[in-house]
Structures are given as structure tokens and as C-alpha cells.
Amino acid sequence: MSMQLKRELRAGEVRAILSADGQTCIAIVKRSDGLFWCFEDILIYDKDEDVRYWSAVEGPRSGIYGTIEEAERDAQSSLARDTDSYSSVG
């Protein structure tokens, strides 16, 4: 039985979209101006230490969105291109 490794929430995070394989998470974050942007985290496995941990991909993904729904559609589309599936968390 596999358990999902807990990922630390980002400041302002309102939703997270997880890939079907559980290896990628796109976090939707509310900006101070009320708009939204997305950040990507990937699950890393360190073979030498035999540990898994979430690692943030540097900087926000391209795009600024007027609504959570717009950001979520883009995140889902991006993950679907990579894995053909995703699940919404939060």
C-alpha cells in the first residue's frame, strides 16, 4: 500500500493539481493583486539516501490568470499532455 508524501503548501496556495502518477503537482497561488499564478513541484527520489521529497521548480510557470478556474484548466491541460491524467486536491 502506497501513501502520498505530504507536500508543504506555498503561501497563498488555494488549490493543487496532482498528476495521475503522483510525481508532479501544480500549485495555484493567489497573488497580492487578486490574480493567480501556478508553481510546479516534482517528487524526487534520492537513491543514495533512499528518501523521497518534493522539490520546487524554480519560479512561477508562465501565465497569470484572472480566476482559479482558468489557472486550474491550464494546469490540468499541462498535466494531461504529460501524463494523460490528473487529480484535483484542495
Buried (B, 14 or more C-beta within 10 A) or exposed (E): EEEEEEBEEBEEBBBBBBBBEEBBBBBBBBEEEEBBBBBBBEBEEEEEEEEEEBEBEEEBBEEEBEEEEBBBEBBBEBBEEEBEEBEEEE
